[in-house]
Amino acid sequence: MTSFSELGLATPLLKAVAAANYTAPTPIQAQAIPPALAGHDVLGIAQTGTGKTAAFALPIITRLQTGRRAAATAPRALILAPTRELAAQIADSFRTLGRTLGARVAVAFGGVPKGRQVRALAAGVDVLVATPGRLLDLMGDRAVRLDRVEVLVLDEADHMLDLGFIIPIRRIVQQVPGERQTMFFSATMPKEIASLADGMLRDPVRVSVAPVATTAEKVEQRVIFVAQSEKRRALSRLLGQEASGRTLVFTRTKHGADRVVKQLAEDGIDAEAIHGNKSQGQRERALASFRSGRTRVLVATDIAARGIDVTGIDHVINFELPNVPESYVHRIGRTARAGAGGAAISLCDNAERGFLRDIERLIRAKVPVMPAPAAMLARAA
């Protein structure tokens, strides 16, 4: 399909899509929207940056135009997301696409006081986007009830598994009516996620825009073998020479992210960090600065990076390889989004070669080796 008008969307939604500068549906949208509009459960396998949010938001907004109005504390649609950033991003998309149709949207996540979220729910919302932990808190406070949820969406399900949210999700799902429409999206499909999907979905329509655990086609992947003690120098050289545009750098830990920012500052490179120890305000300011281009380099952990939907990220640099191979797929999916190209460079110490082998086994491809510049001494043997 080459236009949204072919997907069966109502005229007001087509106008909202045009106002949001959506031109043609992405593959996941073209495959998921028609069955979702028809009321089917959907199991979507798609990487980040493929347009998943609109793939479930547009059918949900269409459904909200019919039936009963949302009651106080009782949303009609519930979207679960693993991180604050992703939840906020999804809520913004619903507001943008549903503005002309009067869709009322609330977002609930931790790290901020509950008061505003409680008041929004009390006023009645059509769509609630929430992280599992904060939602359980609100349920315990009787600030929200899920007995009138008509549509349930689980986004980034594999990352929910990484964060240990499977048990909270099962507790939440028990409170949602059995007669509902469910949409389930994940970039990878490990056994635990497949089991969760089987328990939530009824005869789902399966849509997939890429094989499970494959990386975006337009990402140029490379690895540099370099000793841990030389990674700082290697990163500064890359940021000064190869990665001159907007760059996202990944570390495994929060303290590691802060340390890299400090080291880059000492090398004359301005960078900011985003991770779980930062307040919500700090995270939002760092992300806004990165999105606007005021900060060229953002250093992040895997958890904080979910929901970083920033166009024009030229490079992803893995300062440290992830010990969970699926995280590599998500990391490098931050670049080459919406059809653009991008590069992913991994700095690999000798002790991380096992992580690299696990990644290559998962993606079923060898990551090409990039020779280290002469200035990057002490490469790992």
N, C-alpha and C positions, 0 to 999 in steps of 0.2 A: 504494500500500500504506500502511496506517495503523498497522501494528504490526510489531515485529521477528519475532513468531511466524509471520508470513506469508512470511518470507524463506527459511525452510528451515534455520534455525540449530538446533543441538542444544540440549536442555534446559539443560545446564550453562552454555552460553554465554548463553542467555536470562536465566538468573539473574545472570550477571556483568553483562550489559547493564542489567538492572534495578537492580543494586547501584550501578552507575556513574551512575544517575539519567538514563539515556537513555530518553526516553518514546516517540517515534515516529521512524522512520527519515527522514533527510533525503532529498531527491531523488537525490543522488549515491549514497547508500547503497542506496536502493530499486532503483536501476538497475544498480549495479555488483555488489552482493553475490550475487544469483542466478547470473549467468554465471561469476563468480569461484569460487563454490562448485562449479560444474559443471566447473571446470578450464580454462575458456577464458582466453586472453589478453584483457586489458582495456586499452582506450585511453580515459582519462577526461579530459574537458575540464571543469574546474571551478575557480572562484575559491577563494582562501583563505577559511577560515571556513565551508565548506559541509559539513564532516564527512568529508573524504576519508580521514583516517587510519583511522577505523573501517570505512570501505568496503573497505579492503584488509586491515586487521588481523583482522577477524572471520573472513573466509574462510581466512586463513593459520592462525590458531589452530585452526580446525576441522580443517584438513589435518594439523596437527602431532599430532593425537590418534591418527593411524594411521601405519603405516609404521615405519621404523627410528628408533632414538633417535639424537640428535646425538652425533657422535664428537668427541674432543678436537680443537680448532682447526678444526673443519669444521661451520659452521652449516648448517641446513637451509633457512633463509630469509634473504635479504639485502635490506635496504632502504637505498637510497642517498638522502641528503638533502644539500642545498647548504651548510647552516650548522650550527654547533654547537647553537644554540638549537632549531632544528627537529628535529635528530637526537635531542636530549634529550627534546623534547616527544613525538615518536613513540614512543621507548622507554618513556616513562612510560605512554602509552596501552596499549601491549602488556602492560606489567606489570599495569595495572589490569584489563584485559579477560581476561588469561590467568592471573591469580593462582590462581583456584580449580582450574584445569586443570593447574597445574604447569609452565607455559611458562617456559623459562629465556631471559632476554633480556640482551643486552649492548649497550653503545653505545660507539662509538669515534670520537673527533674530536681535532683538534689543539689546541694551546694548553695542554695538560696532559701530565704524564709518561705514558709508555706502559705502565709497570709493571702498574698495576691492570687495564688493558684486556687485556694479554697473559695475566695470570693468569686472568681471566674466560674468555677463549677456550680456554685450556688445560684448564679444567674441563669444557668442553663447553657450548655454548649452542644453543638452537633457533633464536633470532632474533638476527641482528646488524644493528644500525642504525648506519650509518657515513657519514662524509663521505669523498669520493673520495681526497683527499690523504692523510689518516691511514690509510685502508684500504690504499693502495698502499705506504705505509711498513711496515705490519704484514705485508703480503705479502712485501715485500723482506726482512723479518726472519724469514720462515718461521713467523710467529706465527699465521697463519691461511691456510687453503687453501679454495678455492671449488669444488672438484670434486664436492661433495655437495649443492650448493645446488639445491633443488627449486623455489623461488619467488624471483623477482627483482622488486623494485619500484623504480621510479625516480620519486621525488616532487619536485614543483616543478622539472620538467625545464627550463622556460624560464629559470629563475634559474641552473640549472647552466650554460646557455649564456652568460649574462651574466658569470659568474665564470670562464669559460674552462675549464670542466671536461669539455668534449666529448671531447678526446683521452684524458684519464685514464679517463673512463667506457668508452670503446671498449676500452682496455687491460684494464679490469676484466671487461667482458662476455666478452672472449676466454677468460677463465679459468673461466667459468661453463658448466656442461654445456648443450649445445644442446637436449637434451630437458628442458625446464623450463616452468613457467608464468611469464609476464611480465605485470606490470601497470605502466602508464605513465601518470602524471598530470601535467597542466600546465594553467595558467590561460590561457596564450596558445599559439599554434601557429605561430611563424615557420617559414620554410622549412627552416632548419637543424635545428630540433626535429622537424619532420615527417619529414625524411630519417633522423634518428636512430631515430625510432619505427619507420619502415618496416624498418630493419635489425634491430630487436630483436624485433618482434612477429610472430606467425604468425596470420593470419586473425582479428584481434582483434574483440571486441565493442566497438563505440564507444558511449560514454555521454557525454552532455553535459547540463549543467544550466543553461547560459547560452551565448549566442553567443560565439564567440571574441573576446577583448579587449573584452568589455562590462564595465561596472562594476556593483557591487551595486545593486539597485533602490532600496533604502531609504537610500542615501547621498545626502544633499543636498549637491550640489557647487556651489561658488562660487569666483570669483576676484576678488582685489582688485589693481588696478593701482597699484603704489606703488614709488617710487624705491628702489634698493638701500640708499641712505644712511638711509632712513626705515623700513626693515624691522624694525629692532630695536624702535623705538617702536610700530610697528603690531602686532608680535607681543605685546609687553607689554600693549597695550590690549586685544587680543583675549582674552588669558589672564585679564585682570582683569574683562572685561565679558561677552563672548559665550561663550567657552570656559571655563566655570567648573568643569566636571567633569574627569574623567581625560582627558588630552590627550597625543597622540603627535605630536611635531614632527620633521619630516624636513629634513636638510641633505644636500648632495651629498658633503661630505668629512668626514673624522674631525676635522680641526682646526676645521672650521666648527662641528661639533657641540659641541666643547669651548668654543669662543668664545661660542656662543649660551648655554650653561649659565652661563658667567661673567657675561655681560651680564644675563641674567635675575636672577641673584643680586644684582647691583648694583641692579636694579629692585625688589628685595624679593620675588622669586618663586623658590621652591625647585624645582630641577630636577636631574635626573641625566642623564648621557650613556651611550650604549651603542654601541660601535663596535669595529672589528677591532684597534685598538691597546690596548684594555682586556684585562686578564687574564681568564681564565675565571671566577675568583672574583669579580672586580669586576662582570663582566657579570651573573652569577647574582644577586649582591646587589642590583644596580640593578633587575633585572627583578622580583625578589621584593618590593622596596620599592614598585615601581609596581603590582604585582599586588595587594598588600595595601592600597594606598591611602595609605601613608605618604608616598610621593612622587606628586604629582598630575601632574607633567609629565615625560615621558621624551623626550629628544632623541636621535635615531637616524639612522644612515646606512642606505641600502637593504640592504646586505649583512647588517648586524646585525639588521635588523628581521624577516627571515625567521624564523619560529618564534615570534614574539611572539604567543602565543595567549592574550590577556587579555580577559576579558569586561568589558563596561561601559566601553569606550573611547568617549567621547562625540564627541570631535573628533580629526580628523587635520589638522594644519596643515603645508602645504608651505612652509617658510621659503624654500626654493629649489626651483624646478621641476626635475624630473629631465631629463637630456638624452637618456635612453632612454625613449620614451613608454610602453612596457610597464610600466616601473617605477611609473608613476602608478597603473595598475590595481592593482598589488600594494599600494602605499602606502595607498590609500584603502580597500582591502579589510580593513584592520585595524579599521575601525569597521563598524557595522551588521552584526555577526556574529550567527549563530544566530537570525535573524529580527528582531533589534532594529534600531532606527533609529540614525542617526548623521549627522555633518556633516563635510565635507572642504572646507577653505578654503585656497586657494593664493595666496601673495604673489608677484606677477609684476612684475618690473622690465621696462623697455622692451627690454633686451637679451635677455629670456627669451621674448618674444612668439613667436619661431619655435618654441620648445619647446612653447608652448601650442597653436600651430596643429598641430604633429605629434600632440599628445595628442588634440585634437578630431578629427583625421582618423582616428586609431586607434579611438577609442570611438564614432565616427560620431554625435557630438552636440556642440553648443556648450555650454561651461561658462558658466552665468549670471554676469554681472558684479555684484559686490556693491559698492555705493558705500562708499568709505572714510569713516569717521567724520571729523568736522571736525578732530579733533586729529591725524589722520594727514596731515600736510602733505606737500608736495612729491611728489604723485602723479606717476607716470611719464606723460609726454606721449604 
